[in-house]
Protein backbone atom coordinates (compact mmCIF):
# COMPACT_ATOMS: atom_id res chain seq x y z
CA UNK A 1 0.00 0.00 0.00
CA UNK A 2 1.68 3.20 -1.13
CA UNK A 3 2.08 6.25 1.07
CA UNK A 4 -0.91 8.26 -0.19
CA UNK A 5 -3.34 5.32 -0.23
CA UNK A 6 -2.20 4.27 3.23
CA UNK A 7 -2.85 7.71 4.68
CA UNK A 8 -6.24 8.09 3.01
CA UNK A 9 -7.20 4.64 4.28
CA UNK A 10 -6.46 5.59 7.88
CA UNK A 11 -8.39 8.84 7.72
CA UNK A 12 -11.38 7.16 6.03
CA UNK A 13 -11.60 4.87 9.04
CA UNK A 14 -11.63 7.97 11.25
CA UNK A 15 -14.41 9.50 9.17
CA UNK A 16 -16.54 6.38 9.36
CA UNK A 17 -16.18 6.34 13.13
CA UNK A 18 -17.22 9.98 13.43
CA UNK A 19 -20.21 9.48 11.14
CA UNK A 20 -21.43 6.51 13.21
CA UNK A 21 -21.22 8.65 16.33
CA UNK A 22 -22.87 11.75 15.01
CA UNK A 23 -25.64 10.70 12.65
CA UNK A 24 -28.49 9.54 14.85
CA UNK A 25 -31.38 11.38 13.20
CA UNK A 26 -34.59 12.78 14.67
CA UNK A 27 -36.15 15.58 12.65
CA UNK A 28 -38.02 18.33 14.44
CA UNK A 29 -41.72 18.25 13.46
CA UNK A 30 -42.57 20.21 10.31
CA UNK A 31 -44.89 22.35 12.43
CA UNK A 32 -42.72 22.70 15.49
CA UNK A 33 -44.13 23.39 18.92
CA UNK A 34 -41.83 26.42 19.04
CA UNK A 35 -40.49 28.41 16.14
CA UNK A 36 -37.04 27.77 14.70
CA UNK A 37 -34.50 30.55 15.07
CA UNK A 38 -33.76 33.02 12.35
CA UNK A 39 -31.29 35.87 12.67
CA UNK A 40 -29.99 35.89 16.27
CA UNK A 41 -28.22 39.24 16.03
CA UNK A 42 -30.67 41.11 18.23
CA UNK A 43 -30.85 38.36 20.84
CA UNK A 44 -27.05 38.11 21.03
CA UNK A 45 -26.76 41.84 21.72
CA UNK A 46 -29.24 41.74 24.62
CA UNK A 47 -27.36 41.86 27.91
CA UNK A 48 -28.62 40.29 31.12
CA UNK A 49 -29.88 42.76 33.70
CA UNK A 50 -29.34 42.41 37.46
CA UNK A 51 -32.94 41.28 37.94
CA UNK A 52 -32.80 38.45 35.39
CA UNK A 53 -34.89 35.46 36.50
CA UNK A 54 -32.87 32.49 37.81
CA UNK A 55 -31.79 29.87 35.30
CA UNK A 56 -32.61 27.05 37.67
CA UNK A 57 -29.03 25.75 37.74
CA UNK A 58 -28.49 23.96 41.03
CA UNK A 59 -32.17 23.14 41.55
CA UNK A 60 -33.81 19.73 41.22
CA UNK A 61 -36.16 18.97 38.33
CA UNK A 62 -38.53 16.08 38.99
CA UNK A 63 -41.10 15.19 36.37
CA UNK A 64 -42.86 12.01 35.28
CA UNK A 65 -45.58 11.53 32.72
CA UNK A 66 -47.12 8.52 31.02
CA UNK A 67 -48.63 9.48 27.68
CA UNK A 68 -52.11 8.08 27.15
CA UNK A 69 -51.75 7.91 23.35
CA UNK A 70 -48.66 5.70 23.46
CA UNK A 71 -48.43 4.28 26.96
CA UNK A 72 -44.77 5.27 27.22
CA UNK A 73 -43.27 7.12 30.17
CA UNK A 74 -40.96 10.12 30.50
CA UNK A 75 -39.11 10.21 33.82
CA UNK A 76 -36.81 12.92 35.16
CA UNK A 77 -35.14 13.35 38.53
CA UNK A 78 -31.96 15.35 38.04
CA UNK A 79 -30.13 18.39 39.36
CA UNK A 80 -29.77 21.12 36.75
CA UNK A 81 -26.11 21.89 36.03
CA UNK A 82 -24.14 24.42 34.02
CA UNK A 83 -23.46 28.13 33.84
CA UNK A 84 -24.95 31.00 35.82
CA UNK A 85 -27.49 33.65 34.92
CA UNK A 86 -25.79 36.90 34.01
CA UNK A 87 -22.62 35.09 32.90
CA UNK A 88 -23.64 33.14 29.79
CA UNK A 89 -21.48 34.36 26.88
CA UNK A 90 -21.78 34.33 23.12
CA UNK A 91 -18.45 33.72 21.39
CA UNK A 92 -17.40 33.84 17.73
CA UNK A 93 -14.96 30.99 17.05
CA UNK A 94 -12.94 29.72 14.14
CA UNK A 95 -10.75 26.72 13.41
CA UNK A 96 -7.20 26.45 14.69
CA UNK A 97 -5.58 23.89 12.35
CA UNK A 98 -2.51 21.91 13.33
CA UNK A 99 0.85 23.32 12.27
CA UNK A 100 3.83 21.38 11.00
CA UNK A 101 7.15 21.48 12.81
CA UNK A 102 7.68 22.45 16.44
CA UNK A 103 4.00 22.92 17.44
CA UNK A 104 3.22 19.36 16.38
CA UNK A 105 6.43 17.98 17.88
CA UNK A 106 5.64 19.64 21.21
CA UNK A 107 2.23 17.96 21.37
CA UNK A 108 3.69 14.51 20.72
CA UNK A 109 6.71 14.76 22.98
CA UNK A 110 4.60 16.21 25.80
CA UNK A 111 2.30 13.20 25.64
CA UNK A 112 5.05 10.66 25.04
CA UNK A 113 8.41 11.69 26.51
CA UNK A 114 11.30 9.26 25.99
CA UNK A 115 9.51 7.44 23.13
CA UNK A 116 10.94 6.69 19.70
CA UNK A 117 8.87 8.58 17.13
CA UNK A 118 8.71 7.58 13.45
CA UNK A 119 6.86 8.66 10.32
CA UNK A 120 4.31 5.94 9.63
CA UNK A 121 3.84 6.02 5.86
CA UNK A 122 3.58 2.31 5.11
CA UNK A 123 2.53 -0.93 6.75
CA UNK A 124 5.30 -2.71 8.63
CA UNK A 125 6.08 -6.39 9.18
CA UNK A 126 4.51 -6.10 12.62
CA UNK A 127 1.29 -4.79 11.04
CA UNK A 128 1.21 -7.63 8.55
CA UNK A 129 1.98 -10.23 11.20
CA UNK A 130 -1.03 -9.05 13.22
CA UNK A 131 -3.31 -9.23 10.17
CA UNK A 132 -1.96 -12.63 9.16
CA UNK A 133 -2.80 -14.08 12.58
CA UNK A 134 -6.27 -12.56 12.42
CA UNK A 135 -7.11 -13.97 9.00
CA UNK A 136 -5.44 -17.33 9.60
CA UNK A 137 -7.85 -17.74 12.51
CA UNK A 138 -10.73 -16.71 10.24
CA UNK A 139 -9.54 -19.23 7.63
CA UNK A 140 -9.39 -22.02 10.21
CA UNK A 141 -12.93 -21.26 11.35
CA UNK A 142 -14.28 -21.11 7.80
CA UNK A 143 -12.65 -24.44 6.92
CA UNK A 144 -14.12 -26.07 10.01
CA UNK A 145 -17.62 -24.59 9.75
CA UNK A 146 -17.23 -22.50 12.91
CA UNK A 147 -18.77 -19.15 13.76
CA UNK A 148 -16.25 -16.46 12.59
CA UNK A 149 -16.80 -14.40 15.75
CA UNK A 150 -17.16 -16.96 18.54
CA UNK A 151 -15.47 -20.09 17.14
CA UNK A 152 -18.54 -22.15 18.08
CA UNK A 153 -19.85 -24.75 15.57
CA UNK A 154 -22.40 -23.33 13.14
CA UNK A 155 -25.79 -25.05 12.89
CA UNK A 156 -26.07 -27.69 10.17
CA UNK A 157 -26.83 -26.08 6.83
CA UNK A 158 -26.07 -22.54 8.01
CA UNK A 159 -23.24 -20.53 6.45
CA UNK A 160 -21.45 -17.54 7.92
CA UNK A 161 -22.39 -14.18 6.41
CA UNK A 162 -19.12 -12.45 7.29
CA UNK A 163 -17.34 -10.85 4.36
CA UNK A 164 -13.56 -10.68 3.97
CA UNK A 165 -11.13 -8.42 2.05
CA UNK A 166 -10.41 -9.31 -1.57
CA UNK A 167 -6.80 -10.05 -2.50
CA UNK A 168 -5.14 -7.66 -4.95
CA UNK A 169 -4.69 -10.50 -7.43
CA UNK A 170 -8.47 -10.99 -7.58
CA UNK A 171 -9.38 -7.30 -7.96
CA UNK A 172 -9.16 -7.45 -11.76
CA UNK A 173 -11.61 -10.34 -12.04
CA UNK A 174 -15.30 -9.83 -12.67
CA UNK A 175 -17.76 -10.59 -9.91
CA UNK A 176 -18.85 -13.70 -11.82
CA UNK A 177 -15.26 -14.94 -12.01
CA UNK A 178 -14.68 -14.30 -8.31
CA UNK A 179 -17.89 -16.09 -7.41
CA UNK A 180 -16.52 -19.27 -8.93
CA UNK A 181 -14.10 -19.39 -5.99
CA UNK A 182 -15.27 -20.53 -2.56
CA UNK A 183 -14.99 -18.23 0.45
CA UNK A 184 -12.20 -20.43 1.80
CA UNK A 185 -10.27 -20.23 -1.49
CA UNK A 186 -10.54 -16.44 -1.63
CA UNK A 187 -9.52 -16.12 2.01
CA UNK A 188 -6.50 -18.42 1.47
CA UNK A 189 -5.35 -16.28 -1.47
CA UNK A 190 -5.68 -13.18 0.69
CA UNK A 191 -3.62 -14.69 3.54
CA UNK A 192 -0.92 -15.84 1.12
CA UNK A 193 -0.78 -12.32 -0.33
CA UNK A 194 -0.37 -10.80 3.18
CA UNK A 195 2.54 -13.15 3.86
CA UNK A 196 4.21 -12.11 0.60
CA UNK A 197 3.81 -8.42 1.38
CA UNK A 198 5.21 -8.94 4.87
CA UNK A 199 8.52 -10.16 3.44
CA UNK A 200 9.00 -6.84 1.65
CA UNK A 201 7.81 -4.51 4.41
CA UNK A 202 10.14 -2.69 6.83
CA UNK A 203 10.11 -3.43 10.52
CA UNK A 204 8.81 -0.78 12.93
CA UNK A 205 12.35 0.11 13.93
CA UNK A 206 13.28 0.70 10.27
CA UNK A 207 10.75 3.47 9.75
CA UNK A 208 12.17 6.95 9.14
CA UNK A 209 12.39 9.47 12.01
CA UNK A 210 9.38 11.76 12.33
CA UNK A 211 9.43 14.89 10.17
CA UNK A 212 6.37 16.45 11.86
CA UNK A 213 5.07 17.66 8.51
CA UNK A 214 1.41 17.80 7.51
CA UNK A 215 1.15 17.22 3.77
CA UNK A 216 -1.16 15.92 1.08
CA UNK A 217 -3.88 17.38 -1.13
CA UNK A 218 -6.78 15.03 -0.41
CA UNK A 219 -6.49 15.12 3.39
CA UNK A 220 -3.36 16.95 4.63
CA UNK A 221 -2.02 14.88 7.49
CA UNK A 222 0.90 13.40 9.40
CA UNK A 223 0.85 9.80 10.64
CA UNK A 224 3.29 8.67 13.31
CA UNK A 225 4.23 5.45 15.04
CA UNK A 226 5.49 5.92 18.61
CA UNK A 227 7.24 3.18 20.60
CA UNK A 228 9.01 2.49 23.85
CA UNK A 229 9.89 -1.14 24.58
CA UNK A 230 6.74 -3.19 24.03
CA UNK A 231 4.45 -0.15 24.12
CA UNK A 232 3.25 1.07 20.75
CA UNK A 233 0.93 3.92 19.67
CA UNK A 234 -0.30 5.19 16.33
CA UNK A 235 -0.78 8.97 16.17
CA UNK A 236 -2.57 10.95 13.45
CA UNK A 237 -2.86 14.68 12.75
CA UNK A 238 -5.21 15.81 9.98
CA UNK A 239 -6.56 19.12 8.71
CA UNK A 240 -9.62 18.48 6.57
CA UNK A 241 -9.30 19.79 3.03
CA UNK A 242 -12.99 19.56 2.06
CA UNK A 243 -14.53 20.79 5.31
CA UNK A 244 -13.74 23.03 8.29
CA UNK A 245 -11.84 21.52 11.18
CA UNK A 246 -9.00 19.25 12.24
CA UNK A 247 -8.52 16.06 14.21
CA UNK A 248 -5.78 14.54 16.39
CA UNK A 249 -6.01 10.86 17.25
CA UNK A 250 -3.97 8.48 19.37
CA UNK A 251 -4.50 4.73 19.63
CA UNK A 252 -2.58 2.21 21.69
CA UNK A 253 -1.76 -0.72 19.41
CA UNK A 254 -0.63 -3.51 21.73
CA UNK A 255 -3.73 -3.60 23.96
CA UNK A 256 -7.00 -4.99 22.63
CA UNK A 257 -9.55 -2.15 22.82
CA UNK A 258 -12.32 -4.69 23.51
CA UNK A 259 -10.80 -5.16 26.98
CA UNK A 260 -11.54 -1.52 27.83
CA UNK A 261 -15.01 -1.57 29.40
CA UNK A 262 -16.78 1.77 29.78
CA UNK A 263 -20.37 2.52 30.88
CA UNK A 264 -22.97 3.87 28.48
CA UNK A 265 -23.99 6.73 30.76
CA UNK A 266 -21.85 9.77 31.51
CA UNK A 267 -21.17 11.13 34.99
CA UNK A 268 -20.41 14.65 36.15
CA UNK A 269 -16.81 15.70 36.98
CA UNK A 270 -17.59 15.77 40.70
CA UNK A 271 -17.84 11.97 40.61
CA UNK A 272 -14.26 11.33 39.44
CA UNK A 273 -12.74 8.58 41.58
CA UNK A 274 -9.09 8.79 40.51
CA UNK A 275 -8.27 12.41 41.29
CA UNK A 276 -4.54 11.86 40.81
CA UNK A 277 -5.10 10.56 37.27
CA UNK A 278 -7.37 13.51 36.50
CA UNK A 279 -4.71 15.95 37.72
CA UNK A 280 -2.05 14.24 35.59
CA UNK A 281 -4.26 14.62 32.52
CA UNK A 282 -4.86 18.29 33.22
CA UNK A 283 -1.14 18.85 33.67
CA UNK A 284 -0.62 17.29 30.24
CA UNK A 285 -3.27 19.53 28.70
CA UNK A 286 -1.61 22.61 30.15
CA UNK A 287 1.77 21.45 28.82
CA UNK A 288 0.19 21.02 25.38
CA UNK A 289 -1.06 24.61 25.53
CA UNK A 290 -4.70 23.59 25.93
CA UNK A 291 -5.55 26.03 28.69
CA UNK A 292 -9.13 26.82 27.71
CA UNK A 293 -10.73 23.45 28.43
CA UNK A 294 -12.29 21.96 31.53
CA UNK A 295 -13.59 18.50 32.34
CA UNK A 296 -17.17 18.25 31.05
CA UNK A 297 -18.12 14.63 31.82
CA UNK A 298 -16.64 11.16 32.38
CA UNK A 299 -17.42 7.55 31.48
CA UNK A 300 -16.02 5.69 34.47
CA UNK A 301 -15.41 1.92 34.49
CA UNK A 302 -13.61 -0.36 36.94
CA UNK A 303 -10.11 -0.11 35.44
CA UNK A 304 -10.76 2.44 32.69
CA UNK A 305 -12.06 5.98 32.53
CA UNK A 306 -12.81 8.24 29.59
CA UNK A 307 -12.45 11.96 30.32
CA UNK A 308 -14.16 14.53 28.06
CA UNK A 309 -12.84 18.12 28.07
CA UNK A 310 -14.52 21.06 26.32
CA UNK A 311 -14.08 24.81 25.99
CA UNK A 312 -15.00 26.78 29.11
CA UNK A 313 -15.64 30.52 29.38
CA UNK A 314 -17.11 32.47 32.31
CA UNK A 315 -18.01 29.18 33.97
CA UNK A 316 -20.03 27.99 30.94
CA UNK A 317 -18.89 25.01 28.85
CA UNK A 318 -19.49 23.66 25.37
CA UNK A 319 -21.56 20.55 26.04
CA UNK A 320 -20.32 17.24 24.67
CA UNK A 321 -22.88 15.09 22.83
CA UNK A 322 -21.49 11.80 21.55
CA UNK A 323 -24.92 10.79 20.26
CA UNK A 324 -27.80 13.10 19.50
CA UNK A 325 -31.07 13.40 17.64
CA UNK A 326 -30.60 15.62 14.63
CA UNK A 327 -30.95 16.06 10.89
CA UNK A 328 -28.20 16.06 8.28
CA UNK A 329 -28.02 19.09 5.99
CA UNK A 330 -28.84 17.69 2.54
CA UNK A 331 -30.14 19.04 -0.74
CA UNK A 332 -33.21 17.86 -2.60
CA UNK A 333 -31.38 14.79 -3.89
CA UNK A 334 -30.23 13.67 -0.46
CA UNK A 335 -26.63 14.78 -1.04
CA UNK A 336 -24.92 16.48 1.91
CA UNK A 337 -25.31 20.18 1.17
CA UNK A 338 -22.70 21.56 3.54
CA UNK A 339 -19.84 20.01 5.49
CA UNK A 340 -20.28 21.65 8.88
CA UNK A 341 -17.66 22.38 11.50
CA UNK A 342 -18.80 20.15 14.33
CA UNK A 343 -18.28 20.30 18.09
CA UNK A 344 -14.85 20.58 19.69
CA UNK A 345 -13.78 18.20 22.46
CA UNK A 346 -10.67 16.53 23.84
CA UNK A 347 -11.38 12.91 24.78
CA UNK A 348 -8.79 10.77 26.55
CA UNK A 349 -9.30 7.18 27.70
CA UNK A 350 -7.07 5.82 30.45
CA UNK A 351 -6.78 2.05 30.94
CA UNK A 352 -4.87 0.56 33.85
CA UNK A 353 -3.07 3.86 34.37
CA UNK A 354 -1.92 4.34 30.77
CA UNK A 355 -3.25 6.28 27.78
CA UNK A 356 -5.44 3.97 25.68
CA UNK A 357 -6.69 6.49 23.13
CA UNK A 358 -7.16 10.20 22.49
CA UNK A 359 -9.36 12.19 20.14
CA UNK A 360 -9.02 15.97 19.91
CA UNK A 361 -11.72 17.07 17.51
CA UNK A 362 -11.89 20.46 15.83
CA UNK A 363 -9.43 22.67 17.76
CA UNK A 364 -10.74 26.23 17.83
CA UNK A 365 -9.87 29.76 18.86
CA UNK A 366 -12.03 32.70 19.95
CA UNK A 367 -11.97 35.59 17.48
CA UNK A 368 -14.59 37.74 19.20
CA UNK A 369 -16.51 37.89 22.46
CA UNK A 370 -19.94 39.01 21.24
CA UNK A 371 -21.45 39.31 24.71
CA UNK A 372 -20.03 38.47 28.11
CA UNK A 373 -23.44 38.07 29.78
CA UNK A 374 -26.22 37.45 27.28
CA UNK A 375 -29.83 37.73 28.38
CA UNK A 376 -31.45 34.31 28.58
CA UNK A 377 -34.92 32.98 29.33
CA UNK A 378 -35.85 31.86 32.83
CA UNK A 379 -35.89 28.11 33.49
CA UNK A 380 -39.67 28.17 33.93
CA UNK A 381 -40.10 29.02 30.23
CA UNK A 382 -37.49 26.49 29.10
CA UNK A 383 -39.23 23.82 31.15
CA UNK A 384 -42.57 24.45 29.42
CA UNK A 385 -40.95 24.32 25.98
CA UNK A 386 -39.17 21.08 26.82
CA UNK A 387 -42.24 19.33 28.17
CA UNK A 388 -44.35 20.25 25.14
CA UNK A 389 -41.71 19.34 22.55
CA UNK A 390 -40.60 16.08 24.17
CA UNK A 391 -44.24 15.05 24.47
CA UNK A 392 -44.65 15.42 20.71
CA UNK A 393 -41.49 13.42 20.11
CA UNK A 394 -42.50 10.58 22.43
CA UNK A 395 -45.95 10.03 20.90
CA UNK A 396 -45.27 9.42 17.19
CA UNK A 397 -48.41 9.43 15.07
CA UNK A 398 -49.16 7.72 11.76
CA UNK A 399 -48.68 11.10 10.10
CA UNK A 400 -45.29 11.71 11.68
CA UNK A 401 -44.08 8.23 10.71
CA UNK A 402 -45.26 8.77 7.14
CA UNK A 403 -43.22 11.99 7.03
CA UNK A 404 -40.13 10.14 8.24
CA UNK A 405 -40.21 11.66 11.70
CA UNK A 406 -38.63 9.40 14.24
CA UNK A 407 -35.76 7.29 13.01
CA UNK A 408 -35.18 6.62 16.70
CA UNK A 409 -38.74 7.27 17.88
CA UNK A 410 -40.53 5.35 15.13
CA UNK A 411 -42.55 3.73 17.88
CA UNK A 412 -43.51 4.71 21.39
CA UNK A 413 -40.58 4.46 23.80
CA UNK A 414 -39.89 5.19 27.42
CA UNK A 415 -37.33 7.91 28.02
CA UNK A 416 -35.27 8.66 31.11
CA UNK A 417 -33.46 11.98 31.28
CA UNK A 418 -30.14 11.63 33.15
CA UNK A 419 -28.57 15.07 32.74
CA UNK A 420 -29.80 18.59 31.99
CA UNK A 421 -27.18 21.25 31.38
CA UNK A 422 -27.08 24.96 30.62
CA UNK A 423 -24.02 25.15 28.41
CA UNK A 424 -22.72 26.33 25.06
CA UNK A 425 -23.24 24.90 21.58
CA UNK A 426 -21.61 25.79 18.29
CA UNK A 427 -24.08 27.04 15.66
CA UNK A 428 -23.64 28.40 12.17
CA UNK A 429 -25.08 31.86 11.68
CA UNK A 430 -27.82 32.40 9.12
CA UNK A 431 -26.59 32.90 5.52
CA UNK A 432 -22.90 32.94 6.59
CA UNK A 433 -19.97 30.64 7.29
CA UNK A 434 -19.53 32.18 10.73
CA UNK A 435 -19.80 30.00 13.82
CA UNK A 436 -20.71 31.09 17.33
CA UNK A 437 -20.99 29.38 20.68
CA UNK A 438 -24.39 30.30 22.12
CA UNK A 439 -26.14 29.41 25.42
CA UNK A 440 -28.36 26.32 25.16
CA UNK A 441 -30.12 23.86 27.42
CA UNK A 442 -29.25 20.23 26.57
CA UNK A 443 -31.25 17.21 27.73
CA UNK A 444 -29.37 13.88 27.89
CA UNK A 445 -30.82 10.46 28.60
CA UNK A 446 -31.58 6.90 27.54
CA UNK A 447 -34.53 5.19 25.84
CA UNK A 448 -35.79 1.64 25.46
CA UNK A 449 -36.60 1.74 21.76
CA UNK A 450 -34.27 -1.15 20.87
CA UNK A 451 -32.78 -2.12 24.24
CA UNK A 452 -33.38 -1.86 27.93
CA UNK A 453 -32.84 1.67 29.26
CA UNK A 454 -29.53 0.75 30.92
CA UNK A 455 -28.20 -0.75 27.66
CA UNK A 456 -28.89 2.35 25.55
CA UNK A 457 -25.98 4.71 24.84
CA UNK A 458 -26.68 8.11 26.33
CA UNK A 459 -27.95 10.63 23.77
CA UNK A 460 -28.85 14.30 23.66
CA UNK A 461 -32.57 14.22 22.90
CA UNK A 462 -33.33 17.90 22.79
CA UNK A 463 -31.40 21.18 22.68
CA UNK A 464 -33.13 24.50 23.33
CA UNK A 465 -31.71 27.95 22.58
CA UNK A 466 -31.55 29.62 26.00
CA UNK A 467 -31.90 33.09 24.45
CA UNK A 468 -35.18 32.68 22.54
CA UNK A 469 -36.49 29.18 23.31
CA UNK A 470 -36.18 27.86 19.74
CA UNK A 471 -35.21 24.24 19.11
CA UNK A 472 -31.59 23.85 18.01
CA UNK A 473 -30.81 20.90 15.73
CA UNK A 474 -27.32 19.59 16.46
CA UNK A 475 -27.15 17.93 13.06
CA UNK A 476 -27.59 21.09 10.99
CA UNK A 477 -26.18 23.35 13.73
CA UNK A 478 -28.94 25.95 13.88
N, C-alpha and C positions, 0 to 999 in steps of 0.2 A: 504494500500500500504506500503510494508515494506521499510526499510531505503534505501537499495541499489536500489531497483526498483524506488523509489521516486526520488533519485538523478539522475539516468540515464534518467528518463523521463524528468526532467527539462533541462538537458544538450542536449538531443535530440531535444527539442524545439529550443534551441539556435542554434544547427547545421543547422536545417531546415531554420531558419531565415537567417543565413549567406549564405547558398547555394542559396537561392532566390535572395540575393543581388548580389552575385558575379558570377553567371553563365549565363550571357547574352553572347551568343556565336556569333562570327563573324570571321571565319577563314581568314587568309591572303591568297591571291591567291597562287595556287601551283607554278606558275611562277611569283614570286613577282616582282614588279616594281624595288625594290632595294633588294640587297642580305641580307639574314638573318645573324646575327652575329655568329661567331665561337668563337675562343679563343680570349678574350679581353685583354690578358696580356700586349701585346705591347702597345695597345691604352691607357690602364690605366697608364702605366709608362710615357707616353708623357706629359710633363709639358708645360703649356701655356707660351708663350713668351710675352714680353712687347708689341709687335706689333700685337697681335692676333686681328683678325677682330671682330667688335662689335657683340654681341649676338642679338641685336635688342630689348632687354628688355627696356621698357619705351617708345618705339615707337608705332605708330598706324598701324595696319594691316587691310586694307580694300580690300575686294575681293568679287566679285560676278560673278557667272557663271551659265548659264542655259545650260544643256547638251542636245544636239540635239537628241541623241539616246533615251533618256528617258523622256525629257521634264521637269525634276526636276531641282531645283535650290539650289546651295550652296551659302550662304551669310555669310560674315564675316565683322564685324566692331568692333574690340576690341583693347585694349591696351595690349601689351605683358608684362607679369609680371614674376617675379622670381628672380633667382640669377644673379650674375654679371660675365662677362668674367674675366678669371684670378683668379676666386675664387670658381670654381665648384669642389667639392671634390669627391673622391671615397673612400668609407668606408666599411670595412669588419665588419659585425654585426652578433651577435648570440643571441639566446633567453635568456631571464632573467626571469625564472619561479617564480611564487609566492612562498613565504616561509611561513611555519606555524609559529605560535607564535607571537612574538612582531611585526615583519614587517607587518603581516596581520592586527593585532589589531590596529596598528598606522594608516593604511589606513582607516579603518572603523571609528575609533573614530575621526579622523581628519574631515571626511566628515559629521559625525553625532554625534557631542558632545551632551552630556546629554540625549542620547537615551538609552532605554533598548535593549540589544542585546542578542539574543537567537540562539542556534543551531536549524536549521529548518530541521529536519530529517523525519518528517511525517506530513500529512495533519491535520489541526486543525478543530475544530468545526466551526470557522469563515470561513475557506476555504469551508467546506461542505455547510454551509448556503448559501454562494454566488452561488455555483453550483446548489443547490436545487432551488433557485429562478430563475436561468437562465433556467433550464430544466422544471420547472413548467410552465413558460411562454411558452416555446416551446410546451409543452403538451397541454396547453389551445388552442394554435393556430392550432395545428394539429387536435384536436377534433372538432374545429369550422371551418375547411377548410379555414384557413387564411394563408397568406404568412408568412413563418417562420421569415423572415428578417424585413418586414415592418408592419405586422399585418393587411394589407389590404386583403379583400376577394379575393380568387383565382377564376379565371374564371371557369365557369361550365365545369366539365369534366377534368380539369387540376389538377394534383397532384404535391405536392412539391417534389423536388429532393434532398432535404437536408438529409444527413445521420447523425445518432446519435450514441453515444457510446453504446456498447453492455454490458449489465449487467454481472457481474461475473457468476451468476447462469445460464446464457445462453451460456457461453463460451464452455461448454462441448458438446453442441448439434451440430448436423450436420447442414450444411447450409439448407438442405431440411426441417429439423425439425424447424429451426428458421423461415423459410419462411412461415410456417403455421400460425405464429403470425402476426397480423397487426402491422404497425408502431406505432400506438397509444399504443397497448398492450406492445410492447417491451420498449417503452419510459416510460410507467407507472412502469414497473418492475425496470427499471434503477433508476427512481426517488425514489421509495420505498427503493431500496438498498442504495442510498445515505443517506437517512434519518436514516437507521439503522446504517450505519457506523458513522454518526455524533454523535450518542449517546455514542459511544465508544472512540471517539477522544478527545484528550486534548484541552483545550482552549489555545489561544496564550500565555497567561500569565503563563501557566503551562509548557511551553517548558523549556528545560534545558539551563542554561547560556552558552554562546558561549565558545567553547574550542579553536577556531582559529587553527584548525588542518586539513590540507589537507590530505585526505586518500581515499583509494579505488584503485582497480586494473584496472577496466575497464576505468574509467575516474577519476583520483584523483581530489577531489574537497572538498570544504567546502560551505555549504549553510546556510545562516543566515536569521533570521527575526528580523527587527529593528523597534522599536515602541516608540512613545512619544505621549501620549494622543490619539487623533484620527488619527494621522499620522502613516502610516505603509509602510515599504519598504521591499522588498525581495532582498537579496544580494548574489551573487554567485562568487566564485573563482574556476577556473579549470585550471589544467595543462594537456594538451592532452597527452594521453598515446600512441596513435597510429600515431601521427603526431607531427611535431615541433610546438611550440607555446603555449600560455596561453590566458585566457580571464577572465575579471572581468566585472560583469554586475550588475546594480542596476535598480530596477523598483519600482515606487511608486504604491501601491496597492489600495489605496482608492480614486483614481482619474481616471476616464475613459479616457484611452489614445486616444479614438476617438475625445475627445474634444480639443486635442492639434493639432492645424492646422498650418502646416508648408508649405512653398512654395516648388515647385519642382526644382527651380533653385537656385544655390548657389550664394552668394555674397562675395566680397573680404573683408578682415578684416577692411579696412578703412571705410566701410559703417556701422559698428556697431553703433546702436542707443543708447543702454543702456551701457554706458562706465563704470558706477559704477558696474553693474552686471558682466561685463567682468573682471574688476579688482578683484572682489571677487573670481571669478573662478580661476584666475591666482594665487591669494594668496593661495587658496586651493591646487592647483597643486604643488606649491613650498613647502607647508607644508607636502604634500605626498611624497616629494623627487623627483618629476617629474620636473627637472630643465632643461631638454634638449628639451622641446617642445615649439612651438609657434603656435598661432592661424593661421590656414591655410585657412579656409573659414567658412561661416555661412549660415544657412537657417533661415531667419528672418520673423516671422509672427507678428500679431498684439499683442498678449499677450503671445507669446512663441518664443523662439529662440534656435536653435541647434548650438552649437559651436564645431568645429572640430579642434583638435590640432594634430600636427605631429612633428617628429624629425626635428630640425633645426641645421645646421652646416655651418659656414662661410657665413651666409645669405641665404643659399639654404635650401629648405625644401622638405621632402618626400611628394609628392602630394597625396591627398586623392581622390580615385575614388570609389564611392558607387556602381555605375553601369559602366560596361565597355564592349567593344567588345573583346572577346578573346576565345581561345580554352580551352579545358580541357585535361590534359595529360592522355591519355588512351592507353591501349595496343590494339592489333589486335582484341580482343573480346569486346572492348568497356568498359573494366573494368579500373577504375582509376589506373594508373600505379605508381603514386607517390603522396603522400600527401604533398603538398608544404607549406612552411611557408609564409603565405600571409602578406599583408601590416600591418603596425602598425599605430594605431591612437587612440586618446582619444576623445570620443564623449560625450558631456553632453547637455542634453535638459533641459532648464529652462521654467517653466510654471507658470505664475502669481507669479514670484519671488521665486519659490521653485524648487528644483531638481525634475524633472519628471523621467528621466532615465539617465543612464551612460553605455557606453560600452568602455572598454579599451582593445583593441585587440592586442595580440602579443607583449607584452613588450620586449624591446631589449636592448642590450648594445654594444658599439663599442669595438671591440677587436684589430683593427688595422686601422690606417689612411693610406691608400695606396698612396694617392696623395692629397695634399692640394689644388692644382690648376691645374686640368687636362686640357689638350688641347682639345677644342671642335670646332666643325664646325661653320662657320659664319651663321647667320640667313638666308642669301640669299640662301645658299645651302639647309638648312632645309625647307625653303619655297617651293623650287622647288620639293623636295621629297614629301612634304605634298600634294601639288596640283596634282601631278601625281597619287599618291596612293589613295587619297580620290576620285578622278575622276573615277578610276577603281571601287571602292567600291560603288559609287552612280549610276553606270550604269550596273546593273547585266544583264548578257547575259543568253541565254538558256543553254550554256555550264556551266557557273558558277552555275546556279541553279541545274543542273543535278549533279554537283559535291558536292552539299550541301553547297555551298558558300552563305552566306547571310541569316542566321536565322532571323536577324533583317532587312536586306536589300534584302529580297526575291522579292521585287518589287521596282520600282523606287520611291524614297522618297526625299522630300525637306529636307535640313539640314541647321540649323543655328548654327554656332559656337559662344558660349558665352564667353569662357575663353581660353586663350592659356598661358601656364606656362612653364618656364624653371625650373625644379625642380629635385628631386631625386626619383628613383624607385628601389625597391628591386628586384634583379635578382639572379638566381641560376647559379653558374659558371659551365662551360661545364665539364661533367664527374666527378663532385664532389658534395658534400653536403654543399658547402660553399656559403654563401649569401653575396652579396655586394650591397650597395646603389650606383647607378651610375647616371650621369647627363642625363636627358631625356627631350624632349619637349612633353607635353601632351595637347591634343586638346579636349575640353569639349563642349557639345552643346545639342541640342534637334532636333528630327525629327518628321515628321508627317506620319510615316508608319501606325500606328494604331490609332492615336489621332491627335488633333490639336497640333501645335508646343508647345503652352503654357501649354498643358496638359501632355506633355511627361516628365518623370523624366530625369534629366540631366545625360548624360553618357559621358564617355571618349571614343571617337571614334577612336583615333589613338594616338600611343605613338612612338616617334622616338628617337633612341639612339643619343644623342648629340655629341658623340665622333666619330662615324663612319657613321651615317645616316641610319643604319639598322632599320627595323621595330621591335619593342619590343612587344611581345604578353603578356598582363597582366595575361592571364589565365595560361599559362605554364611558365611564369616568365623568359623568355629569348628572 
